[in-house]
Amino acid sequence: MEMERRLEKEIVIKMPPPAMYTKQVPMPVCKYEVLDGSPTGPPVYYATVGQMVYHKWTCEAEQADTFCMVVHSCFVDDGNGERVQLINEQGCALDKYLLTNLEYPGDLMAGREAHVYKYADRDNMYFDCQITLRIKEPGSEFCEVPTCPDPPRRRRSHQALPPSATNTELKAIEPTDFIIPHDDIVKLNWVQMNFDIRQALLCMSNIGLSLVCLFNISIILISAVIVFLAVRAHALNAKLRY
């Protein structure tokens, strides 16, 4: 007679914890620009009300396909505390006639074209926006961007004027943080305030135009005096010979 006996014993094996490796990923460097007409246009520092410009936000990261960005909480003010919100906290535009919903051509780029406008009795306008960065989902081809309805036309206060033939100045600042600080606004000298040579177009203020006219008149008068003296001297020399 054969007998079979099965013996069992539970053995608990403790696996060593997995090694954790951490790496500090540098944060992207972001900037805000106002460009002339398109995403590839030159920077705009002086503009005319009604001119088409392109508001552009970009971030540069050392690691590709790592981060996503969303532009939100955008305000414009006149530098004296009068503020109008253009984009809300979700990244959606609030007034299509000031700035419509942003487009996101890339993971770290956002922008939209808009017409230049201004406050009454104010030549400068300051844009203040925030950028939120987040890690891109692994395996995702595109970043998730805000889904916004078409913005309505919002009734603006009397401080904001419709387009007119008035010049206004735009300040595009490269922030060290994601919020554009007012303290970093570049102070313009007299020449920059009165002259701007851009794309073969000379733009100047009334003072600059007056000075140019005065300079040209002075050159003409001096030239006329020199010609008169030369002719007179030639005539005197001719008389002395005879």
C-alpha positions in Angstrom: 0.0 0.0 0.0 1.4 3.4 -1.0 0.7 6.5 1.1 1.1 10.0 -0.2 1.5 12.9 2.2 1.7 16.6 1.0 3.5 19.1 3.2 2.9 22.8 2.9 4.6 25.7 4.5 4.1 29.4 3.9 7.2 31.5 3.4 6.9 35.3 3.5 9.5 37.0 1.4 10.0 40.7 2.0 10.9 42.6 -1.1 13.2 45.6 -0.7 11.4 48.9 -1.3 11.9 50.3 -4.8 14.6 52.9 -5.1 13.2 56.4 -5.7 15.1 58.7 -7.9 14.2 62.3 -8.0 15.2 65.0 -10.5 14.7 68.7 -10.2 13.1 69.9 -13.5 13.8 73.6 -14.1 10.6 75.7 -14.5 9.9 77.3 -17.8 10.7 80.9 -18.4 7.7 82.8 -19.6 7.3 86.2 -21.3 4.5 88.4 -22.7 4.8 90.4 -25.9 2.7 92.8 -28.0 3.5 92.2 -31.7 2.6 94.0 -34.9 -0.4 92.2 -36.5 0.7 88.6 -36.2 2.5 86.0 -34.0 5.7 86.6 -36.0 5.4 90.4 -36.2 8.0 92.8 -34.7 7.5 94.1 -31.1 5.2 97.1 -30.7 6.1 99.8 -28.2 4.0 102.7 -29.8 0.6 102.1 -31.4 -2.3 104.0 -32.8 -5.8 103.4 -31.5 -7.5 100.9 -33.9 -4.2 99.3 -35.0 -4.2 95.5 -35.1 -1.7 93.9 -32.7 -1.1 90.4 -31.4 -0.9 89.6 -27.7 1.5 86.7 -27.3 2.4 84.6 -24.2 5.2 82.0 -24.5 7.2 79.9 -22.1 10.5 78.1 -22.8 11.3 74.8 -21.1 14.4 72.7 -21.2 12.4 69.5 -21.3 10.1 69.1 -24.3 6.6 67.8 -23.9 6.7 68.2 -20.1 4.6 71.3 -19.2 1.3 72.8 -20.2 0.3 76.4 -19.7 -2.9 78.4 -19.3 -3.2 82.2 -19.4 -5.8 83.6 -17.0 -6.7 86.5 -14.7 -5.8 89.2 -17.2 -6.4 92.9 -16.4 -5.7 96.2 -18.1 -5.4 99.4 -16.3 -4.3 103.0 -16.9 -1.7 103.1 -14.2 -3.9 105.0 -11.8 -6.0 102.2 -10.4 -8.7 102.0 -13.1 -8.8 98.3 -14.0 -10.8 96.3 -16.4 -10.7 92.4 -16.4 -10.2 90.9 -19.9 -9.8 87.2 -19.1 -11.3 85.5 -16.0 -9.7 83.0 -13.6 -10.7 80.1 -15.9 -8.9 81.6 -18.9 -12.0 82.8 -20.7 -12.4 86.2 -22.3 -15.1 88.6 -20.9 -15.5 91.1 -23.8 -15.0 90.1 -27.4 -14.5 93.7 -28.5 -11.5 94.1 -26.1 -9.9 90.7 -26.4 -11.6 87.4 -27.5 -10.8 83.9 -26.3 -7.1 83.0 -26.6 -5.8 80.4 -29.1 -3.2 77.9 -28.1 -1.0 76.9 -31.1 1.4 75.0 -28.9 1.7 73.5 -25.4 3.6 76.6 -24.2 2.2 79.4 -26.4 -1.0 81.4 -26.3 -2.1 84.5 -28.1 -4.8 86.5 -29.9 -5.0 89.5 -32.2 -6.9 92.5 -31.0 -7.3 96.2 -31.9 -5.6 98.8 -29.8 -7.8 100.9 -27.5 -7.2 103.4 -24.7 -8.6 105.1 -21.7 -9.8 108.7 -21.9 -7.0 111.2 -21.1 -4.5 108.3 -20.7 -1.6 107.6 -23.1 -0.3 104.4 -21.4 -1.9 101.0 -20.8 -0.6 98.2 -18.6 -1.5 94.5 -19.0 -1.3 92.2 -16.0 -1.8 88.5 -16.6 -1.1 85.2 -14.8 0.2 82.0 -16.2 -0.5 78.6 -14.7 2.0 75.8 -15.5 1.2 72.1 -14.9 2.8 68.8 -15.7 1.7 67.3 -19.0 -0.2 64.0 -18.7 2.1 61.1 -19.8 1.1 59.9 -23.2 -1.0 62.9 -24.0 -0.4 64.4 -27.5 -2.0 67.8 -26.6 -2.4 69.9 -23.5 -5.9 70.6 -22.2 -6.9 74.2 -22.8 -9.8 76.2 -21.5 -13.2 75.5 -23.2 -14.9 78.8 -23.3 -18.1 80.2 -24.8 -18.1 83.1 -27.1 -17.6 86.2 -24.9 -20.4 88.8 -24.9 -20.0 92.5 -25.5 -19.6 94.0 -22.1 -20.8 97.6 -21.4 -17.7 99.5 -20.5 -17.4 102.5 -18.2 -17.1 106.0 -19.6 -13.3 106.0 -19.0 -12.8 103.7 -22.0 -13.2 105.4 -25.3 -14.0 103.8 -28.7 -11.2 103.9 -31.4 -10.2 107.4 -32.5 -7.2 109.0 -34.2 -5.2 109.2 -31.0 -1.8 107.7 -30.3 -1.3 105.4 -27.4 1.7 103.7 -25.9 1.9 99.9 -25.2 4.3 98.5 -22.7 5.4 94.9 -23.2 7.5 93.8 -20.3 9.4 90.5 -19.8 8.5 89.5 -16.3 10.7 87.5 -14.0 7.5 86.2 -12.5 4.3 85.2 -14.2 2.7 88.5 -13.2 3.9 91.5 -15.1 5.0 94.0 -12.3 4.4 97.7 -12.7 7.8 98.5 -11.2 9.5 97.1 -14.3 7.8 99.5 -16.7 10.6 101.1 -18.8 10.9 104.8 -18.5 11.2 106.5 -21.9 13.5 109.4 -22.6 12.5 112.5 -24.6 13.6 111.1 -27.9 11.7 107.9 -27.4 8.6 109.8 -26.4 8.6 112.0 -29.5 10.1 109.9 -32.2 9.7 106.3 -33.4 11.2 105.0 -36.7 9.6 101.7 -37.4 9.1 99.9 -40.7 10.2 102.8 -42.8 7.5 104.9 -41.1 8.4 108.0 -39.1 6.0 108.7 -36.3 6.4 111.8 -34.1 4.5 114.0 -31.7 3.5 117.6 -32.4 6.6 118.8 -30.6 8.9 116.6 -32.6 7.2 117.7 -35.9 7.6 121.4 -34.9 11.3 120.9 -34.2 11.8 119.2 -37.5 10.0 121.9 -39.4 12.0 124.6 -37.5 15.3 122.8 -38.3 14.4 122.6 -42.0 13.5 126.3 -42.1 16.8 127.2 -40.4 18.7 125.1 -43.0 16.9 126.9 -45.8 17.6 130.4 -44.4 21.2 129.6 -43.8 21.6 128.3 -47.3 20.0 131.3 -48.7 22.3 133.7 -46.8 25.4 131.7 -47.9 24.3 131.9 -51.5 23.5 135.6 -51.3 26.9 136.4 -49.7 28.7 134.3 -52.4 26.9 136.1 -55.2 27.6 139.5 -53.6 31.3 138.7 -53.2 31.5 137.5 -56.8 29.9 140.7 -58.0 32.3 142.9 -55.9 35.3 141.0 -57.3 34.0 141.6 -60.8 33.7 145.4 -60.3 37.2 145.6 -58.8 38.7 144.0 -61.9 37.1 146.6 -64.2 
